[in-house]
Amino acid sequence: MGYPLITNACLKAIEDTVPPSDRIRVAHIGTGNMGGAHINWFTRFPDVETVALCDVDQTHLENAQKRLASVNPLAKPDTYTDFRHIMDRKDIDVVTCATPDHWHALIALMAFESGKDVYGEKPLSFSAHEGNVMLQSIKKYDRIFQLGTHIHAGDNYHRVAEIIQSGVLGKIHTVRLWKKGGSPGLGFPQNEEPPKTLDWNMWLGPAPYAEYTPVRCHRTFRYFFDYSGGVFGDFWCHIADIMHMSLSPKGLHSIDARGEIPTDGIADTPKWIDVDFKFKDLDVFWTTTPPPEVEGAEGMHIGAHFEGENGTLTCDYETRRVTIGNEVMNDVQEVAITLPRSPGHQRNFLDSVKSRIQPESNLEYAREMTLPMHLALISFRLKRKLTWDSAKERFVDDAAANFLLSREYREPWSLPTF
Amino acid sequence: MKKTVALLALLTILFSCKTQNGAVSLFNGKDLTNWKMLPGKVPGFEVTEGNLVTTPPNSSDLFTEEWYGNYVFKFEYLLSEVGNSGVLIRCDPENPWGTGVEVQLLAPWTPYRDDLHCTGSLYGYVPVHNRPDETTGIWHEMEIKCDRNIITISVDGEITTIANTDTVKGMEEKLLEGAIGFQSNHSNEGEHAKFRKVSIRNFDIDPEYVARGFYEKDVRVREQAYRSARSIGAPMVGHLAEMMSEGNITAYSGAKKLLFDLSAEASSPDARKDMRNSVIKALKKSSRKKSYTQDVSDYLERLLAMLTSDSSLR
C-alpha cells in the first residue's frame, strides 16, 4: 500500500503512548473504493482506534477487514451491514462516510444527532436542500464535520490562495474551471437479482426504487442522476475548492448550463457539460474541455485559471503557473506566507474533534462551495438558464427548478426538519 | 393461417388508408411555398402551368424548407429526351451529396447507364433490381419510402430498389434526416425535368412509429426517434410510460430520459400554457394506470410534482 511496515510490537508501543481516554474511536461506513482509503488513513494515527466497519455489501466488508488487518493487525473492529447499529453505539466518537452520494446527508445527520463527528466524502450531499439541513443539524448538535476534499490540505492550494488574496494579480474578474471527461453510457444491461451478499434495498436507501444491475451499483453509480451528479458532481468539489478558498465568491445570480447525456446506455449524467456562472463581480466558466486560450491547459485533465487585472494564475492539485506581464513563474516571492498549513486533511479533522474548532473544509464552507454544483446540474437538466436569489437561496420565477433543490426520500427514510 | 392472412389484409387496408390520409401536399402548383433554393446561385426551378420545371443547367437545386427523416415522398415526373435530374434525400442543402444520397431520374442515355446509375437507383450506392420504365416525355410516378435503415424506391407502382443503409458501404455516415431536394437540370441547355403532385407522409409525427424507434439497436436511429418524440411532445407520454413498464432496457432508458426532458420543457416559465397542460394531463393519465410497477408510477408522480409544484414560487 506504500505505507511503511510496522510490527505489532511497534503498534502496541504507539498505542500505549496514547491513553485510552485520548483515543478517538472511529467507525467507517462504506468501505469500498474511497472507504478503503479512509481505513488506511485513519488507522495509522496513534490516537485513533478503529472500532467498527460497516458496508451493505458483505464482500466489501470482508475486504475491508483484511485491509485493516494488513495495516493494523491489532484493530478488532465490529462489523455491520446496517449503519444504524453504529448510530446506536454511544462509545463511537467519529464516523467516516464513503457511501454513494445519496446516502451522505442522512448518515451525517444521524451521526450528528447521536453525538458523533463526521469525516464525509465529497460531494457534501445529493441535493442542495440536504446541505441546508446538515448545516442546521451540525449547529444544533454542536458537532465537527470535515468534507473529504483532501487536495485542500496540500501546500499548493494554500499557496495559490495566498497569491490570489495578496492582490498581486489585481482584482480577479474571471475564473475558468475544467475537468476532462464525462459519463460513459454503460450500455443496456439486463436487470438481475442482486447478489446474496448485497443488501440492495439498503444500498438504494432514500433513492427511488430501481431494479438491480451491477453498473447501477459500486463505482459506476456516479453516472446516474438518481444517486449522484456524474463526473461534474464528482470533481467540482476538488477544483471549485481552490476558487472558494481563494475568493469566497458571493452573490451568485445566474447559472446557465449546456451539455448532453449519453444515448448509448442507461447512464444519464452529463457526457459533457459547460456552465456559465455569474457571481457578484465574478464570472465563472466550467467546461468539459480545457479552455483553449490558456497556455498549458491542454495537458491538464483538471484545472483552474484565474484572470486578474494584472495577471493570471493557472493551477491544478499540485502545480501552479503565474503570469504577470511577460513573466511566467511558479511562485511570487514577494507574497508572504500567511495561511497556516494543514497538518493533513484527516489530522486536521482529528485535531478538530479534540479542540472542537471546525476544520478547514468544514460544513459551512463545504455547503457554500457545493451549492453552485447543485444549481448547475438543475440548469443542465431543465435545459435553461436560471436566475438565483442568493439571499433567499431560491431560484427566481421557476417553480420546477426550486422543486429540484430537494428530493423526497423513499420510505422509510426521511430528512429531519428543524 | 386463414386468420393471419385476413388480419394481414386488414392491416394492409388500414395502413394504406392511413398513408393516403396522412399525406400532405408539398407543392401548391402556384409558387415555391415550402421550398427554397441556395442563395447566390442561379435559380434552377420555376413554376409553369402548375408544374415545377427545371430551367438552366447546373443552377440551384430545390430543397424542402423542413427536414424529414422517415416518410413516403411521392411525386410525378416527366423527363425530356435526354433529361437528367434526381431527388436528394436526407441531405443538408449545404452539402447535399456528401450528407445525403440521390435517387436518380435519368433518360436512357447513350451510352447506356447501368443499374447503379439509372432511374430509381440510389445513385452510385445501390442499383435497381427491377429496372423501371424509362420512357421520356410521359409522366411517371415515383415513391420514395425512408423507413429508418430501409429505403424503398418504387416507380409507377413497382418496387425498383430496396436498400438497407446499414449494409451499404459509404452510407453508414449519411444523415438520417435532412431536406428533400429536386436536382436542377443536370443535362444540356434546353433539356428539362418536370414535377407535379408532390406529397409527403411524415412518419416522424406519428407517435406509434416514433415509439418503435426507441427499441432500435442503432444509436443514431434511437437518437433520431428521440428528437422526433421530443417535437411530438405530450402525445408521446403514454407510449413512453408503457415503454418504461415493458422490461426492454433500451426503450426503458430512452423513455425515462425523454419523459424528464418533456416535463422539463413543459415546466419552463416560458412554456406555452396549453403545451404545459397537455403534458400534465398525459402524465396524470399514465400515472393512474394500475398495471405499472411502483417505480414507474413513482417516477411519473415525481415528474407531475415537478410540473405542478407551488406556483407561488414561480
Interface residues (C-beta under 8 A of the other chain):
Chain A: F188 P189 Q190 N191 P208 Y209 A210 E211 I261 T263 D264 G265 I266 D268 R381 L382 K383 R384 R394 D397 D398 A399 A400 N402 F403 L404 E408
Chain B: V219 R222 E223 Y226 I249 T250 Y252 S253 G254 K256 K257 F260 D261 S263 A264 E265 S267 S268 P269 Q294 D295 D298 Y299 R302 A305 M306 L307 S309 D310 S311 L313 R314
